[in-house]
Amino acid sequence: MTMFKYLIIPLLLLPTFLIAQEITVSEEIPLRNAVSYELVGKLKNRVLFLQDRPTEVEVQGFNEALREIWSKELELDKRQPKVLSVIWSKDDWTVVYRYRHKGQTILKAHKYDAGASLIDSVTIKNYGVLFFTPDFEIIRSEDRSKICIYQIEKIKNIRAVTYDVEKMEVLWDTTTSPDDMDFNLEFLQAIINNNGDFAFMLNKDNFRSKRKEHHYEVHEFRTDTKNWQINKVSLNDLLTYDVFFDYDNLNGGIVAGGLYSEKNLARSNGFFYLNIPRNSGEYLLNFQEFDQDFVSDIAGKEIDKSKGILEATIQDIVLRRDGGILLIGEKNRQLERRSASGSGRYYDLTRRFMVDYYFDDLFVISIHPTGETHWKTILPKKQFSQDDNGIYSSFFLFKTPSSLKFLFNDEIKNENTVSEYILKGNGDYERNSILNTENLELKLRFRDAVQISNSSLLIPSEKKNRVKMVVLEY
Protein backbone atom coordinates (compact mmCIF):
# COMPACT_ATOMS: atom_id res chain seq x y z
CA MET A 1 0.00 0.00 0.00
CA THR A 2 1.38 3.38 -1.01
CA MET A 3 1.24 5.96 1.75
CA PHE A 4 0.89 9.64 0.97
CA LYS A 5 4.28 11.34 0.90
CA TYR A 6 3.85 14.45 -1.22
CA LEU A 7 2.04 17.47 0.10
CA ILE A 8 -0.11 19.73 -2.04
CA ILE A 9 0.43 22.93 -0.07
CA PRO A 10 -2.65 24.89 -1.30
CA LEU A 11 -5.03 22.19 -0.03
CA LEU A 12 -3.73 22.72 3.48
CA LEU A 13 -5.13 26.23 3.46
CA LEU A 14 -8.68 24.90 3.71
CA PRO A 15 -10.39 25.21 7.12
CA THR A 16 -9.62 22.36 9.50
CA PHE A 17 -12.43 20.90 11.61
CA LEU A 18 -12.06 18.56 14.55
CA ILE A 19 -13.44 15.17 13.60
CA ALA A 20 -14.29 12.61 16.25
CA GLN A 21 -11.92 9.67 16.46
CA GLU A 22 -12.83 6.05 17.01
CA ILE A 23 -10.51 3.97 19.21
CA THR A 24 -10.32 0.17 19.12
CA VAL A 25 -8.11 -1.70 21.62
CA SER A 26 -7.10 -5.38 21.53
CA GLU A 27 -6.71 -7.69 24.49
CA GLU A 28 -3.23 -8.09 25.94
CA ILE A 29 -0.80 -10.10 23.80
CA PRO A 30 1.86 -11.88 25.91
CA LEU A 31 5.26 -11.60 24.23
CA ARG A 32 6.40 -14.99 25.53
CA ASN A 33 10.19 -14.68 25.18
CA ALA A 34 9.94 -12.82 21.90
CA VAL A 35 13.20 -11.36 20.62
CA SER A 36 11.14 -8.77 18.77
CA TYR A 37 7.64 -8.11 17.54
CA GLU A 38 6.18 -6.23 14.61
CA LEU A 39 2.86 -4.79 13.56
CA VAL A 40 2.61 -6.27 10.08
CA GLY A 41 -0.32 -4.11 8.96
CA LYS A 42 -3.90 -4.53 7.76
CA LEU A 43 -4.76 -6.87 4.89
CA LYS A 44 -8.32 -7.66 3.77
CA ASN A 45 -9.85 -6.54 7.08
CA ARG A 46 -7.31 -8.56 9.08
CA VAL A 47 -4.71 -6.96 11.36
CA LEU A 48 -1.56 -9.09 11.64
CA PHE A 49 0.89 -9.21 14.56
CA LEU A 50 4.23 -11.04 14.34
CA GLN A 51 6.47 -12.32 17.15
CA ASP A 52 10.04 -13.44 16.45
CA ARG A 53 11.20 -15.90 19.11
CA PRO A 54 14.50 -17.81 19.41
CA THR A 55 12.94 -21.06 18.14
CA GLU A 56 9.88 -19.95 16.16
CA VAL A 57 8.13 -17.11 14.36
CA GLU A 58 4.43 -16.74 15.14
CA VAL A 59 1.86 -14.56 13.42
CA GLN A 60 -1.56 -13.79 14.88
CA GLY A 61 -4.61 -12.58 12.95
CA PHE A 62 -7.17 -10.17 14.43
CA ASN A 63 -10.53 -9.05 13.08
CA GLU A 64 -11.62 -5.43 12.78
CA ALA A 65 -12.69 -5.44 16.42
CA LEU A 66 -9.09 -6.52 17.22
CA ARG A 67 -10.16 -9.91 18.54
CA GLU A 68 -7.73 -12.73 17.81
CA ILE A 69 -9.22 -15.23 15.33
CA TRP A 70 -6.21 -17.40 14.49
CA SER A 71 -2.53 -17.99 15.21
CA LYS A 72 0.09 -19.71 13.04
CA GLU A 73 3.76 -20.61 13.23
CA LEU A 74 5.59 -19.64 10.06
CA GLU A 75 7.59 -22.48 8.51
CA LEU A 76 10.94 -20.83 7.87
CA ASP A 77 14.21 -22.67 7.33
CA LYS A 78 15.10 -24.34 10.62
CA ARG A 79 18.76 -23.33 10.83
CA GLN A 80 18.75 -20.25 13.05
CA PRO A 81 16.31 -18.09 11.05
CA LYS A 82 16.37 -14.39 11.89
CA VAL A 83 13.62 -12.08 10.63
CA LEU A 84 15.12 -8.92 9.16
CA SER A 85 12.09 -7.11 7.78
CA VAL A 86 8.35 -7.39 7.15
CA ILE A 87 6.80 -5.56 4.18
CA TRP A 88 3.04 -5.46 3.65
CA SER A 89 0.76 -4.35 0.84
CA LYS A 90 -2.99 -4.43 0.29
CA ASP A 91 -3.22 -8.14 -0.60
CA ASP A 92 -0.04 -9.84 0.69
CA TRP A 93 2.99 -9.44 2.91
CA THR A 94 6.62 -10.54 2.78
CA VAL A 95 9.06 -11.73 5.42
CA VAL A 96 12.76 -11.24 4.66
CA TYR A 97 15.07 -13.35 6.82
CA ARG A 98 18.52 -14.87 7.00
CA TYR A 99 19.57 -18.34 8.09
CA ARG A 100 22.69 -20.51 8.11
CA HIS A 101 23.13 -23.81 6.32
CA LYS A 102 26.40 -25.77 6.29
CA GLY A 103 28.27 -22.65 7.34
CA GLN A 104 26.70 -20.53 4.60
CA THR A 105 24.67 -17.39 5.27
CA ILE A 106 21.56 -17.24 3.10
CA LEU A 107 19.08 -14.42 2.58
CA LYS A 108 15.54 -15.44 1.71
CA ALA A 109 12.02 -14.00 1.25
CA HIS A 110 8.63 -15.63 1.89
CA LYS A 111 5.42 -14.07 0.56
CA TYR A 112 2.15 -14.76 2.42
CA ASP A 113 -1.53 -13.99 1.92
CA ALA A 114 -3.80 -12.34 4.49
CA GLY A 115 -4.32 -15.70 6.22
CA ALA A 116 -0.54 -16.28 6.57
CA SER A 117 -0.58 -19.08 3.96
CA LEU A 118 2.65 -19.24 1.94
CA ILE A 119 2.27 -17.94 -1.63
CA ASP A 120 5.88 -18.29 -2.80
CA SER A 121 9.47 -18.08 -1.62
CA VAL A 122 12.77 -17.08 -3.19
CA THR A 123 16.45 -17.05 -2.22
CA ILE A 124 17.67 -13.48 -2.53
CA LYS A 125 21.37 -14.18 -2.02
CA ASN A 126 23.75 -16.88 -0.77
CA TYR A 127 26.72 -15.16 0.87
CA GLY A 128 28.66 -18.40 1.16
CA VAL A 129 30.82 -19.27 4.15
CA LEU A 130 31.43 -16.25 6.37
CA PHE A 131 33.49 -16.05 9.53
CA PHE A 132 31.12 -13.48 11.00
CA THR A 133 27.39 -12.81 11.10
CA PRO A 134 26.59 -9.91 8.74
CA ASP A 135 24.90 -6.91 10.28
CA PHE A 136 22.28 -6.36 7.59
CA GLU A 137 20.45 -3.06 7.16
CA ILE A 138 17.23 -2.93 5.15
CA ILE A 139 15.64 0.16 3.60
CA ARG A 140 12.35 0.35 1.68
CA SER A 141 11.16 2.44 -1.24
CA GLU A 142 8.32 4.90 -0.77
CA ASP A 143 5.80 2.61 -2.51
CA ARG A 144 7.12 -0.49 -0.66
CA SER A 145 7.78 -2.26 -3.96
CA LYS A 146 11.59 -2.39 -3.56
CA ILE A 147 13.96 -3.06 -0.70
CA CYS A 148 17.72 -2.82 -0.47
CA ILE A 149 19.70 -5.04 1.91
CA TYR A 150 23.16 -3.65 2.54
CA GLN A 151 26.05 -4.26 4.93
CA ILE A 152 29.39 -2.68 5.76
CA GLU A 153 32.43 -4.98 5.54
CA LYS A 154 35.73 -4.13 7.24
CA ILE A 155 34.56 -0.52 7.65
CA LYS A 156 35.37 0.23 4.00
CA ASN A 157 33.29 -2.00 1.69
CA ILE A 158 29.55 -1.67 1.08
CA ARG A 159 27.71 -4.72 -0.28
CA ALA A 160 24.16 -4.10 -1.45
CA VAL A 161 21.43 -6.11 -3.15
CA THR A 162 18.07 -4.74 -4.27
CA TYR A 163 14.99 -6.94 -4.36
CA ASP A 164 11.67 -6.33 -6.12
CA VAL A 165 9.06 -7.35 -3.54
CA GLU A 166 6.17 -7.46 -6.01
CA LYS A 167 7.92 -9.42 -8.76
CA MET A 168 9.98 -11.49 -6.27
CA GLU A 169 13.23 -11.00 -8.16
CA VAL A 170 16.68 -9.53 -7.53
CA LEU A 171 17.27 -6.36 -9.54
CA TRP A 172 20.99 -6.06 -8.88
CA ASP A 173 23.81 -7.07 -6.55
CA THR A 174 26.95 -4.96 -6.16
CA THR A 175 29.91 -4.08 -3.95
CA THR A 176 31.73 -0.76 -3.75
CA SER A 177 34.75 0.56 -1.82
CA PRO A 178 34.73 4.39 -1.60
CA ASP A 179 38.17 5.96 -1.39
CA ASP A 180 39.32 6.69 2.17
CA MET A 181 35.92 5.99 3.72
CA ASP A 182 35.80 6.02 7.50
CA PHE A 183 32.39 4.45 8.05
CA ASN A 184 32.11 5.28 11.75
CA LEU A 185 32.79 8.99 11.18
CA GLU A 186 31.47 9.67 7.69
CA PHE A 187 28.49 7.45 6.83
CA LEU A 188 25.25 9.43 7.01
CA GLN A 189 22.33 7.60 5.45
CA ALA A 190 21.17 5.21 2.71
CA ILE A 191 18.03 5.58 0.58
CA ILE A 192 16.22 3.75 -2.24
CA ASN A 193 13.66 4.97 -4.76
CA ASN A 194 10.69 3.31 -6.45
CA ASN A 195 12.86 2.24 -9.42
CA GLY A 196 15.32 0.41 -7.17
CA ASP A 197 18.10 3.01 -7.41
CA PHE A 198 20.23 3.04 -4.25
CA ALA A 199 22.26 5.88 -2.76
CA PHE A 200 24.36 6.43 0.34
CA MET A 201 25.93 9.63 1.62
CA LEU A 202 29.28 10.39 3.23
CA ASN A 203 30.06 13.46 5.31
CA LYS A 204 33.66 14.37 4.50
CA ASP A 205 35.94 16.69 6.50
CA ASN A 206 33.23 17.99 8.80
CA PHE A 207 35.77 19.48 11.23
CA ARG A 208 36.44 23.07 12.16
CA SER A 209 40.08 22.70 11.10
CA LYS A 210 39.02 21.38 7.65
CA ARG A 211 35.79 23.21 7.04
CA LYS A 212 37.04 24.71 3.74
CA GLU A 213 37.24 21.14 2.41
CA HIS A 214 33.96 20.02 3.95
CA HIS A 215 31.67 18.31 1.43
CA TYR A 216 29.14 15.51 0.95
CA GLU A 217 29.76 12.55 -1.31
CA VAL A 218 26.56 11.07 -2.73
CA HIS A 219 27.20 7.58 -4.15
CA GLU A 220 24.31 6.36 -6.30
CA PHE A 221 23.86 2.98 -8.01
CA ARG A 222 21.41 3.19 -10.92
CA THR A 223 19.18 0.26 -11.80
CA ASP A 224 19.02 1.20 -15.50
CA THR A 225 22.78 1.50 -16.08
CA LYS A 226 24.05 -0.85 -13.33
CA ASN A 227 26.78 1.73 -12.64
CA TRP A 228 27.82 3.96 -9.78
CA GLN A 229 27.56 7.74 -10.03
CA ILE A 230 29.25 10.04 -7.50
CA ASN A 231 28.22 13.63 -6.78
CA LYS A 232 30.34 15.89 -4.58
CA VAL A 233 28.56 18.75 -2.84
CA SER A 234 30.68 21.55 -1.36
CA LEU A 235 29.27 22.93 1.90
CA ASN A 236 30.59 26.47 1.38
CA ASP A 237 33.02 26.68 4.27
CA LEU A 238 30.32 25.70 6.79
CA LEU A 239 29.94 22.74 9.14
CA THR A 240 26.82 20.59 9.03
CA TYR A 241 25.05 19.78 12.27
CA ASP A 242 22.44 17.29 11.03
CA VAL A 243 20.85 16.31 7.71
CA PHE A 244 18.12 14.10 6.24
CA PHE A 245 18.14 12.83 2.62
CA ASP A 246 15.33 11.38 0.50
CA TYR A 247 14.51 10.46 -3.07
CA ASP A 248 11.96 12.65 -4.83
CA ASN A 249 10.10 10.00 -6.81
CA LEU A 250 7.72 12.56 -8.31
CA ASN A 251 10.18 15.14 -9.62
CA GLY A 252 13.25 12.94 -9.84
CA GLY A 253 16.56 13.32 -8.08
CA ILE A 254 17.68 13.46 -4.46
CA VAL A 255 16.72 16.16 -1.96
CA ALA A 256 17.93 16.92 1.54
CA GLY A 257 17.35 19.34 4.37
CA GLY A 258 19.57 19.95 7.34
CA LEU A 259 21.06 22.22 9.97
CA TYR A 260 24.43 23.93 9.69
CA SER A 261 26.95 25.48 12.07
CA GLU A 262 29.31 28.33 11.38
CA LYS A 263 32.01 27.34 13.84
CA ASN A 264 30.70 25.20 16.68
CA LEU A 265 29.19 21.75 16.05
CA ALA A 266 27.55 21.89 19.48
CA ARG A 267 24.79 24.10 18.07
CA SER A 268 23.15 24.99 14.75
CA ASN A 269 23.01 28.51 13.31
CA GLY A 270 20.65 27.90 10.41
CA PHE A 271 19.22 25.41 7.94
CA PHE A 272 19.86 24.42 4.34
CA TYR A 273 18.13 22.85 1.34
CA LEU A 274 19.88 20.61 -1.19
CA ASN A 275 18.49 19.34 -4.51
CA ILE A 276 20.46 17.03 -6.83
CA PRO A 277 18.37 16.70 -10.03
CA ARG A 278 18.51 13.41 -11.90
CA ASN A 279 21.05 13.30 -14.76
CA SER A 280 21.92 17.00 -14.51
CA GLY A 281 25.42 16.78 -13.03
CA GLU A 282 24.62 19.90 -10.99
CA TYR A 283 22.97 20.70 -7.68
CA LEU A 284 21.14 23.49 -5.87
CA LEU A 285 22.28 24.34 -2.33
CA ASN A 286 20.81 27.18 -0.30
CA PHE A 287 21.60 28.22 3.30
CA GLN A 288 19.28 30.30 5.51
CA GLU A 289 20.32 31.71 8.89
CA PHE A 290 17.94 31.42 11.86
CA ASP A 291 16.43 34.75 12.83
CA GLN A 292 16.56 36.13 16.37
CA ASP A 293 12.90 35.47 17.18
CA PHE A 294 13.01 31.86 16.01
CA VAL A 295 16.11 31.08 18.09
CA SER A 296 14.60 32.78 21.13
CA ASP A 297 11.32 30.88 20.80
CA ILE A 298 13.12 27.54 20.55
CA ALA A 299 15.42 28.36 23.46
CA GLY A 300 12.54 29.61 25.59
CA LYS A 301 14.35 32.83 26.47
CA GLU A 302 16.06 35.73 24.80
CA ILE A 303 19.63 34.88 23.80
CA ASP A 304 22.13 36.20 21.33
CA LYS A 305 21.33 34.61 17.97
CA SER A 306 25.00 33.84 17.32
CA LYS A 307 24.68 31.12 19.94
CA GLY A 308 22.25 29.24 17.71
CA ILE A 309 20.07 26.26 18.69
CA LEU A 310 21.32 23.51 20.95
CA GLU A 311 20.31 19.83 20.90
CA ALA A 312 18.08 19.76 17.83
CA THR A 313 17.92 16.97 15.25
CA ILE A 314 16.18 16.52 11.91
CA GLN A 315 13.57 13.78 12.26
CA ASP A 316 12.04 13.78 8.78
CA ILE A 317 11.42 15.72 5.60
CA VAL A 318 8.11 15.82 3.75
CA LEU A 319 8.29 16.38 0.01
CA ARG A 320 6.17 19.08 -1.59
CA ARG A 321 4.79 18.42 -5.05
CA ASP A 322 6.58 21.49 -6.40
CA GLY A 323 10.00 20.11 -5.40
CA GLY A 324 10.25 21.93 -2.08
CA ILE A 325 10.26 20.29 1.33
CA LEU A 326 8.99 20.57 4.87
CA LEU A 327 11.95 20.21 7.22
CA ILE A 328 10.89 18.66 10.54
CA GLY A 329 13.16 18.99 13.56
CA GLU A 330 12.90 18.20 17.27
CA LYS A 331 14.66 19.37 20.40
CA ASN A 332 15.93 16.28 22.21
CA ARG A 333 18.73 15.20 24.49
CA GLN A 334 19.68 12.51 26.96
CA LEU A 335 21.51 12.87 30.24
CA GLU A 336 23.41 10.02 31.87
CA ARG A 337 23.94 10.14 35.63
CA ARG A 338 24.62 7.85 38.55
CA SER A 339 21.70 6.83 40.73
CA ALA A 340 21.92 7.83 44.38
CA SER A 341 23.18 5.25 46.89
CA GLY A 342 20.98 4.11 49.75
CA SER A 343 22.81 5.92 52.56
CA GLY A 344 24.53 8.68 50.65
CA ARG A 345 27.58 8.24 52.91
CA TYR A 346 29.74 5.83 50.97
CA TYR A 347 30.92 5.58 47.36
CA ASP A 348 29.15 2.54 45.91
CA LEU A 349 30.82 1.00 42.85
CA THR A 350 27.64 -1.02 42.17
CA ARG A 351 25.51 2.05 41.63
CA ARG A 352 24.18 1.99 38.09
CA PHE A 353 23.88 4.79 35.61
CA MET A 354 20.43 6.23 34.93
CA VAL A 355 19.53 7.92 31.66
CA ASP A 356 17.07 10.81 31.44
CA TYR A 357 15.39 11.38 28.06
CA TYR A 358 14.04 14.76 26.97
CA PHE A 359 11.97 15.21 23.80
CA ASP A 360 10.72 18.75 23.54
CA ASP A 361 9.47 21.24 20.92
CA LEU A 362 9.05 20.36 17.26
CA PHE A 363 9.81 22.87 14.52
CA VAL A 364 8.71 22.76 10.89
CA ILE A 365 10.27 24.85 8.11
CA SER A 366 8.62 25.04 4.71
CA ILE A 367 11.20 25.55 1.96
CA HIS A 368 10.51 26.49 -1.66
CA PRO A 369 12.25 24.52 -4.48
CA THR A 370 14.54 27.55 -4.86
CA GLY A 371 15.76 27.00 -1.31
CA GLU A 372 14.05 30.16 -0.04
CA THR A 373 12.00 30.04 3.15
CA HIS A 374 8.22 29.82 2.82
CA TRP A 375 7.43 29.81 6.57
CA LYS A 376 8.65 28.51 9.92
CA THR A 377 6.61 27.35 12.92
CA ILE A 378 7.20 25.80 16.35
CA LEU A 379 4.95 23.07 17.83
CA PRO A 380 5.45 23.11 21.63
CA LYS A 381 5.62 19.88 23.61
CA LYS A 382 7.59 18.64 26.59
CA GLN A 383 8.31 14.95 27.26
CA PHE A 384 10.54 13.44 29.94
CA SER A 385 11.27 9.81 30.84
CA GLN A 386 13.93 7.67 32.51
CA ASP A 387 15.65 4.45 31.47
CA ASP A 388 13.18 3.58 28.69
CA ASN A 389 15.28 4.46 25.61
CA GLY A 390 12.70 7.13 24.86
CA ILE A 391 10.36 4.58 23.22
CA TYR A 392 7.20 6.38 24.38
CA SER A 393 8.46 9.85 23.45
CA SER A 394 8.74 11.89 20.24
CA PHE A 395 5.86 11.71 17.73
CA PHE A 396 4.21 10.00 14.78
CA LEU A 397 3.64 11.90 11.55
CA PHE A 398 0.25 11.01 10.04
CA LYS A 399 0.20 11.99 6.35
CA THR A 400 -2.61 12.53 3.87
CA PRO A 401 -2.56 14.49 0.58
CA SER A 402 -4.16 17.48 2.31
CA SER A 403 -2.85 17.52 5.87
CA LEU A 404 -0.17 16.60 8.36
CA LYS A 405 -0.97 15.47 11.89
CA PHE A 406 1.68 15.14 14.61
CA LEU A 407 0.51 12.66 17.28
CA PHE A 408 2.30 12.29 20.61
CA ASN A 409 2.00 11.55 24.33
CA ASP A 410 1.69 14.73 26.38
CA GLU A 411 3.52 13.09 29.28
CA ILE A 412 5.34 9.79 29.63
CA LYS A 413 3.36 8.11 32.38
CA ASN A 414 0.68 5.45 32.84
CA GLU A 415 -2.27 7.87 32.77
CA ASN A 416 -1.70 10.31 29.99
CA THR A 417 -3.34 12.51 27.40
CA VAL A 418 -2.63 11.96 23.70
CA SER A 419 -2.57 15.12 21.61
CA GLU A 420 -2.22 16.08 17.98
CA TYR A 421 -1.08 19.11 16.03
CA ILE A 422 -2.88 19.66 12.72
CA LEU A 423 -0.56 21.68 10.51
CA LYS A 424 -1.98 24.02 7.86
CA GLY A 425 -0.39 25.06 4.61
CA ASN A 426 0.52 28.53 5.85
CA GLY A 427 2.30 27.24 8.97
CA ASP A 428 -0.62 27.81 11.33
CA TYR A 429 -1.69 24.89 13.47
CA GLU A 430 -4.38 23.57 15.79
CA ARG A 431 -3.71 21.51 18.89
CA ASN A 432 -6.32 18.96 19.99
CA SER A 433 -6.54 16.40 22.78
CA ILE A 434 -7.72 13.17 21.14
CA LEU A 435 -7.44 10.49 23.84
CA ASN A 436 -7.12 10.09 27.60
CA THR A 437 -5.54 6.77 28.63
CA GLU A 438 -6.87 6.89 32.20
CA ASN A 439 -8.26 3.45 33.17
CA LEU A 440 -7.28 2.07 29.73
CA GLU A 441 -3.85 0.77 30.83
CA LEU A 442 -2.17 2.02 27.68
CA LYS A 443 1.39 3.22 27.08
CA LEU A 444 1.50 4.08 23.40
CA ARG A 445 4.67 3.80 21.32
CA PHE A 446 3.94 6.34 18.61
CA ARG A 447 7.40 6.05 17.05
CA ASP A 448 6.57 2.43 16.13
CA ALA A 449 3.05 3.06 14.82
CA VAL A 450 1.96 2.05 11.31
CA GLN A 451 -0.32 4.12 9.09
CA ILE A 452 -2.71 1.59 7.56
CA SER A 453 -4.86 3.96 5.48
CA ASN A 454 -5.40 7.65 4.88
CA SER A 455 -7.74 7.69 7.89
CA SER A 456 -6.40 5.12 10.37
CA LEU A 457 -3.33 4.35 12.43
CA LEU A 458 -2.16 1.15 14.18
CA ILE A 459 -0.23 1.79 17.41
CA PRO A 460 1.48 -0.65 19.82
CA SER A 461 0.97 -0.19 23.56
CA GLU A 462 3.61 -1.99 25.63
CA LYS A 463 3.65 -2.58 29.39
CA LYS A 464 5.47 -5.27 31.39
CA ASN A 465 6.25 -7.55 28.45
CA ARG A 466 2.70 -7.42 27.17
CA VAL A 467 1.39 -5.60 24.11
CA LYS A 468 -1.98 -4.23 23.12
CA MET A 469 -2.77 -3.03 19.63
CA VAL A 470 -4.71 0.20 19.21
CA VAL A 471 -6.43 1.37 16.04
CA LEU A 472 -7.11 5.09 15.87
CA GLU A 473 -9.66 5.91 13.16
CA TYR A 474 -10.36 9.47 12.02
Buried (B, 14 or more C-beta within 10 A) or exposed (E): BEBBBBBEBEEBEEEBEEEEBEBBBBEBBEBEEBEEBBBBBBBEEBBBBBBBBEEBBBBBBBEEEBEBEEEBEBEBBEEBBBBBBBBBBEEBBBBBBBBBEEEEBBBBBBBBBBBBEEEEBBEBBEBEEEEEEBEBBBBBBBBBBBBBBBBBBEEBBBBBBBBBBBEBEBBBBBEBEBEEBEBEEBBBBBBBBBBBBBBBBBBBBBEEEEBEEBBBBBBBBBBEEEEBBEBEBEBEEBBBBBBBBBBBBBBBBBBBBBBBBBEBBEBBBBBBBBBBBBEEEEBBBBBBBBEEEBBBBBBEEEBEBEEBBBBBBBBBBBBBBBBBBBBBBBBBEEEEEEEEEEEEEEEBEEEEEEBBBBBBBBBBBBBBBBBEBBEBBBBEBEBBBEEEEBBBBBBBBBBBEBBBBBBBBBBBEEEBEBBBBBBBBEBEBEEBEBBEBEEBBBBBBBBBBBBBEBBBBBBBBBEEEBBBBBBBBB
